[in-house]
Amino acid sequence: MSQKRTRIPQPHPSPPQKSLVSRGLAIMISVFLIFTGVLLSYSAIDGLIHDSITTATRGGPAKVYTLARQPGAYWFHIVIEGFFGGLLLVAGVAWHRLTRIDKPATKAMRKPR
């Protein structure tokens, strides 16, 4: 007989449990990413409604771009904030989904001949 039929399957140890701290940190990171994405998306939508967008700079005063005075800079910042807001939303949801995976995928069984 072949090895496959005579071998006795041995019990495998159970996978280690995730700690509560690591699970809580994963949830906090995903909530932070989603919240930041929502804020950026809200800023872009609010800019579309009011025809002016305010940018936050690291140093110096915040700049305000209006559709009437600076249409190029206005649309640039609307698109950039909308894009990065959506990117952060997707990253937050993906982080949450990836950290909830409990076990690795099993190998596909070959068909017997």
FENTADA-V254277 format. One record per residue. N is the residue number from 1. PHI is phi as a letter, one per 30 degrees, with the letter a starting at -180 (none if undefined). OMEGA is omega in whole degrees, 0 to 359 (* if undefined). Layout:
N/PHI/OMEGA
N/PHI/OMEGA
This chain:
1/none/182
2/d/179
3/e/184
4/d/184
5/d/183
6/c/183
7/d/177
8/c/180
9/d/180
10/c/178
11/d/179
12/c/177
13/d/179
14/d/180
15/d/181
16/d/179
17/d/176
18/d/180
19/d/180
20/d/180
21/d/181
22/d/177
23/d/179
24/d/178
25/d/178
26/d/178
27/d/180
28/d/179
29/d/180
30/d/178
31/d/178
32/d/180
33/d/180
34/d/180
35/d/178
36/d/177
37/d/178
38/d/179
39/d/179
40/d/178
41/d/177
42/d/179
43/d/179
44/d/180
45/d/177
46/d/177
47/d/177
48/d/182
49/d/186
50/c/179
51/h/173
52/a/180
53/b/180
54/c/179
55/c/177
56/c/179
57/c/181
58/d/180
59/b/179
60/j/183
61/d/177
62/d/181
63/c/179
64/c/177
65/c/178
66/c/181
67/d/183
68/d/186
69/c/182
70/b/184
71/d/180
72/d/179
73/d/179
74/d/182
75/d/177
76/d/182
77/d/175
78/d/182
79/d/181
80/d/181
81/d/176
82/d/180
83/d/181
84/d/174
85/d/177
86/d/178
87/d/178
88/d/176
89/d/179
90/d/179
91/d/179
92/d/178
93/d/179
94/d/177
95/d/179
96/d/180
97/d/182
98/d/180
99/d/178
100/c/179
101/d/185
102/c/184
103/b/179
104/d/179
105/d/179
106/d/178
107/d/178
108/d/180
109/d/177
110/d/179
111/d/178
112/d/181
113/d/*
